[in-house]
Amino acid sequence: LPEFPDLKDEGKPEPDGLLPQHVHTYQLIYREHCEAILDVMVNLQFPLVETLWKSFWRFSEGQSNDTDTLDLHDDSEKRLPKSVLVLLCKYEPVLHWTRECDNLLYQSLVEILIPDVLRPIP
């Protein structure tokens, strides 16, 4: 996975309740999340993509009794509370940065999963 770009604040102040360390933590855990997605895709563990996605975004359909899922949510909540994650998702510079990172992830996935089929045979 290539390096992610720097987040540009675009001159927009952070919303109330959002601190610079929240943005930094989000960048770190989003990178980890993208690396985990790439890893499960490379290892053809496609069903885990949904689990990773749901755990990162703290999605839950009702109350889950799955202790592994609950542990993941607890760990995520300690690193970056869901309330802060919601604030980050409303901050335009973070949205733009996330979109750029997603594009890098998708391009990496395309290059890995769909090799250059037009490459000359040696």
Backbone torsions as a table, in degrees:
resi	resn	phi	psi	omega
1	LEU	NA	125.8	-180.0
2	PRO	-65.2	165.1	176.7
3	GLU	-63.2	143.7	176.7
4	PHE	-83.0	150.2	179.8
5	PRO	-70.2	165.8	173.2
6	ASP	-72.7	148.9	177.2
7	LEU	-82.8	126.7	178.0
8	LYS	-100.2	125.5	-176.9
9	ASP	-76.0	-8.4	175.8
10	GLU	55.1	25.4	179.5
11	GLY	72.4	9.8	-178.7
12	LYS	-95.9	128.5	178.8
13	PRO	-69.9	151.7	177.4
14	GLU	-69.6	142.4	177.7
15	PRO	-61.5	158.3	177.2
16	ASP	-55.9	134.1	179.0
17	GLY	92.2	-7.7	-179.7
18	LEU	-104.8	125.0	-178.2
19	LEU	-109.3	156.5	178.3
20	PRO	-55.0	-35.4	179.6
21	GLN	-68.1	-26.2	174.9
22	HIS	-64.9	-43.7	179.5
23	VAL	-63.0	-44.0	-179.8
24	HIS	-62.9	-44.9	178.8
25	THR	-61.7	-42.1	178.2
26	TYR	-59.4	-44.0	179.7
27	GLN	-60.6	-42.2	179.8
28	LEU	-65.0	-47.8	-176.2
29	ILE	-75.2	-26.3	176.7
30	TYR	-70.3	-37.5	175.5
31	ARG	-61.4	-47.1	178.3
32	GLU	-58.6	-41.6	179.7
33	HIS	-61.8	-46.6	-179.8
34	CYS	-64.9	-39.1	177.5
35	GLU	-64.0	-38.7	178.7
36	ALA	-66.4	-41.2	177.3
37	ILE	-60.4	-47.3	-179.9
38	LEU	-60.2	-42.6	-178.8
39	ASP	-62.4	-46.2	-179.0
40	VAL	-69.5	-31.4	177.8
41	MET	-69.0	-43.7	179.5
42	VAL	-61.6	-35.9	-179.9
43	ASN	-89.6	11.9	175.7
44	LEU	56.6	34.9	178.2
45	GLN	-101.5	58.0	-171.5
46	PHE	-55.6	-37.5	179.6
47	PRO	-61.4	-24.9	-179.8
48	LEU	-71.8	-18.6	179.4
49	VAL	-59.0	-45.0	-180.0
50	GLU	-62.4	-42.2	179.5
51	THR	-62.1	-45.3	178.8
52	LEU	-62.2	-45.1	-178.7
53	TRP	-61.1	-48.3	-178.8
54	LYS	-64.0	-38.3	-179.1
55	SER	-70.3	-37.9	179.5
56	PHE	-64.8	-46.3	-176.0
57	TRP	-88.2	4.4	176.6
58	ARG	60.0	35.9	178.6
59	PHE	-79.1	135.5	174.3
60	SER	-148.2	136.9	177.0
61	GLU	-94.6	93.6	-177.0
62	GLY	72.3	-162.8	179.1
63	GLN	-87.2	126.0	179.3
64	SER	-95.0	141.4	175.5
65	ASN	-98.8	1.1	-178.8
66	ASP	-74.1	109.9	-175.4
67	THR	-65.0	-32.2	177.5
68	ASP	-63.1	-43.5	179.0
69	THR	-65.1	-42.9	178.9
70	LEU	-62.5	-41.0	178.3
71	ASP	-62.9	-41.7	177.8
72	LEU	-61.3	-44.1	179.3
73	HIS	-63.6	-41.9	179.0
74	ASP	-61.6	-44.8	178.9
75	ASP	-62.6	-45.2	179.5
76	SER	-62.6	-41.1	-178.5
77	GLU	-64.2	-35.4	178.0
78	LYS	-67.6	-40.0	-177.4
79	ARG	-75.3	-39.8	-178.5
80	LEU	-154.9	103.3	-177.5
81	PRO	-57.7	148.9	-178.7
82	LYS	-58.6	-36.0	179.4
83	SER	-61.3	-36.5	177.7
84	VAL	-73.1	-38.9	177.3
85	LEU	-58.6	-40.5	178.0
86	VAL	-63.5	-44.2	177.4
87	LEU	-60.7	-42.8	179.6
88	LEU	-60.8	-37.0	-178.8
89	CYS	-73.0	-9.2	177.3
90	LYS	-102.1	-2.9	-176.5
91	TYR	-97.6	111.4	-172.4
92	GLU	-52.8	-44.1	178.7
93	PRO	-57.7	-36.0	178.0
94	VAL	-69.2	-39.4	177.6
95	LEU	-61.6	-44.9	179.2
96	HIS	-63.5	-43.2	179.9
97	TRP	-63.0	-43.6	-179.8
98	THR	-62.4	-40.2	178.6
99	ARG	-62.5	-43.7	178.3
100	GLU	-61.3	-43.3	179.9
101	CYS	-65.5	-40.4	177.3
102	ASP	-60.7	-42.3	178.9
103	ASN	-61.9	-39.8	176.8
104	LEU	-64.3	-42.4	178.0
105	LEU	-61.9	-48.0	-177.8
106	TYR	-62.5	-40.5	179.2
107	GLN	-64.6	-39.9	177.1
108	SER	-62.7	-41.3	178.9
109	LEU	-64.5	-41.3	178.6
110	VAL	-61.5	-44.9	-178.1
111	GLU	-65.1	-32.1	-179.2
112	ILE	-82.4	-45.6	-173.7
113	LEU	-83.8	-25.8	179.7
114	ILE	-123.7	86.0	-177.6
115	PRO	-64.2	165.8	-178.3
116	ASP	-66.5	95.0	-176.1
117	VAL	-73.9	-14.5	180.0
118	LEU	-95.8	4.9	179.0
119	ARG	-64.6	136.1	179.6
120	PRO	-65.1	143.9	177.9
121	ILE	-80.9	128.0	-177.8
122	PRO	-70.0	NA	NA
